[in-house]
Amino acid sequence: MVRYIKIVMVMSALFLVVLSDSMVLWAQPTGIMSPQQREPQYQTLSSDNARFVFGQVSDSDKDKFMLDTLTGRLWRIAESGKVGMFLMPVSYRVAEGEYSALPGNNSDSGNK
């Protein structure tokens, strides 16, 4: 009789362990039930009818830019405690390894 009681106790303890583990598993969201992750939809900074275009290139608030569509100059919209919001010029690296405010090699564009 004692042996039968021990078997029943071990089986009930095992059943409770399995039951509690399955409850933990059900509490976790599964791939089917989890909300759909959507890809951020960022567009190219361009416009057919505007000279200056504002845009964001990532989820970070620090990746906001203003583009001059006529010249190609680019500014990052930054914020400082003393100044507030301001435009910080973004430099382009040209083929010679130097930096320029305009994209590409525009060394003789000022002569035209």
N, C-alpha and C positions, 0 to 999 in steps of 0.2 A: 504494500500500500504506500509506503514511504517513497518507494522508487517511482510509482505512478505520479505522486504529487510533485516530485522533483522534475519529472519529464514535463508535466503540465506547466510548472512555473518557468522552466527554461523556454518552452515553446511560447508561452505568453510574453515573456521578456523579449524574445526574438521578434515576435509579432509587433510589439510596441516599438521596437527600434526601427523595423522596416516601415511601419506606419508613420512614425515621426520623420524619417528621412524622406518619405514620399511627400509629406506635407510641405517640407522645405523646398523640394523640387517644384511642386505645383505653385508655390508662392513666387518663384522666379518667372519673369516673362519669357516665353518661348519665341522663337523666330517667327512663328505664324501669328502670334498674338501681339508682338511688339509693334509700336507705331512705325510707320514708314519714314525712313530717313530721306529727306529730299535734298538734292544737290543745290547749292547756291547758284543762282542764275545771275552772273555778272556779264555785262556786255562790254564790248570794246568802247573805249573812250573816243567816240567820233560822232559827227553830226553833219547832215547835209545842209542845214540852214542856220547853224549857230557858230559863232567864232569861238566861244569858250564853252567847254563841256566839263561838267562835274561828274565824278564817278567814284566807285569804290571797287577795289580789286580783290578783296577777301572779306572774311567775317570780322576782322579786327577793325575797330573804330579808327585806328591809326593809319589805315590804308585808304584814305580818301584823297583824291587828286583833282586838280584842275588842269585841263589841257587847252592850249591855244591851237585850234585846228588849222589856223593859217600858217603859223611858223613852226609848230611842233614843240614849242617850249612846254615844259611840264613843271607843275608845282605840287608839293604835298601840302595838304591843309593840316597845319599843326596848331597846338594850343599851349600857351604858357601861362603860368600864374600871374606874371607881371603884365604881359601884353594882351593876353586873351588869344583869340584865334588869329592866325596869320598865315601867309603863303610862304613856304620854304622852297626855293628853286631846287629842282632835281637836275643834276648834271649828267650828261651822256659821256661815255668813254668812246673817243674816236679811235681810228685805226692806229694812229701814232702812239697811243697810250696816254695821251693827254685828255683833259676833260673840257667839254664845251656845253654851253647852255642850250645849243641846238643839236638835233640829231644829225648824224652823218658828218662828212667833212665839209664844213662850210667856211673854209679859210678865205676863199675869194668871193663869197656871196655878198660881202660888204662893198666890193668894187663895182658890182653891177647896178 
